Amino acid sequence: MESNLCERFVELVESCGPVTCVRSATSMTFRGPRRDFAGARRTPLGLTGYLGLRRVVHDHRFGGATRYTDRLFVHRFHLRGCEELDEEFAGWVREAYLVGSS
């Protein structure tokens, strides 16, 4: 795993606005002004985590989406390198932040 993949993900999340990061021994959860919207943990092959979105997104970085409520889908992702944290992924992080703000 690229050593700065996790740090880059954290920077991307924090660039969205005020967040609270709750860290445990193995993972971190990000909370917006109202609710959790993202989480991640390091793995030997990269970074795995989730984003809460109001729609289903189909992309190779997502392992699927699970309906959490009528208007919220939790997307599981797996990233292997910083190049996967592109502008498209950043847009999904911003969308998830809006979920955490509402």
C-alpha positions in Angstrom: 0.0 0.0 0.0 1.2 3.5 -0.7 2.2 5.0 2.6 0.3 8.2 2.1 -3.0 6.7 0.8 -4.7 6.9 4.2 -3.4 10.4 4.8 -4.6 11.6 1.4 -8.1 10.2 2.1 -8.2 12.0 5.4 -7.2 15.3 3.7 -9.9 14.8 1.0 -12.6 14.2 3.7 -11.4 17.1 5.8 -11.4 19.5 2.8 -15.2 19.2 2.6 -15.8 21.2 5.8 -15.9 20.7 9.6 -15.7 17.0 10.5 -15.1 15.0 13.6 -12.8 12.0 13.2 -13.3 9.2 15.6 -10.3 6.8 15.5 -10.1 3.3 17.0 -7.2 0.9 16.9 -8.1 -0.3 13.4 -10.4 2.3 11.7 -11.6 5.8 11.6 -15.1 7.2 11.2 -15.9 10.7 9.9 -18.9 12.6 11.2 -20.3 15.8 9.6 -22.3 18.4 11.5 -25.2 15.9 11.9 -24.2 12.3 11.2 -21.5 9.8 10.1 -20.9 9.9 6.4 -17.6 8.0 5.8 -15.2 5.6 7.3 -12.0 3.8 6.5 -9.3 1.4 7.6 -5.9 0.4 6.3 -5.5 -3.1 4.8 -2.3 -4.8 3.5 -3.5 -4.1 0.0 -4.7 -0.5 0.4 -7.6 1.3 2.1 -11.1 0.0 2.6 -14.1 1.9 3.8 -17.5 3.3 3.1 -19.3 6.4 1.9 -23.0 7.2 2.6 -24.7 8.5 -0.5 -28.3 9.3 -1.5 -28.0 7.4 -4.7 -26.4 4.2 -6.0 -23.1 4.7 -7.8 -21.6 2.0 -10.0 -17.8 2.1 -10.2 -15.0 -0.4 -9.9 -13.8 1.1 -6.6 -17.1 0.2 -5.0 -17.9 -3.3 -3.9 -21.5 -2.6 -3.8 -24.2 -0.4 -2.2 -26.5 -1.4 0.7 -29.7 0.4 1.3 -29.5 1.9 4.8 -32.7 4.0 4.8 -35.2 4.9 2.1 -32.9 7.8 1.0 -29.4 6.5 2.0 -27.1 3.9 0.5 -23.8 2.8 2.1 -21.1 2.2 -0.5 -18.2 0.0 0.3 -14.9 0.9 -1.4 -11.5 -0.5 -1.7 -8.6 1.7 -2.9 -5.1 0.4 -3.8 -3.3 3.7 -4.6 -3.6 7.4 -4.4 -4.4 7.6 -8.2 -7.8 6.2 -7.3 -8.5 9.3 -5.2 -9.2 11.3 -8.3 -11.7 14.1 -8.9 -14.5 11.7 -9.5 -13.9 10.0 -6.1 -13.5 13.4 -4.5 -17.0 14.3 -5.8 -18.5 11.3 -4.1 -16.8 12.3 -0.8 -18.3 15.8 -1.1 -21.7 14.2 -1.8 -21.3 12.0 1.3 -20.3 15.1 3.4 -23.6 16.7 2.4 -25.3 13.6 3.8 -23.4 14.1 7.0 -24.6 17.7 7.1 -28.3 17.0 6.6 
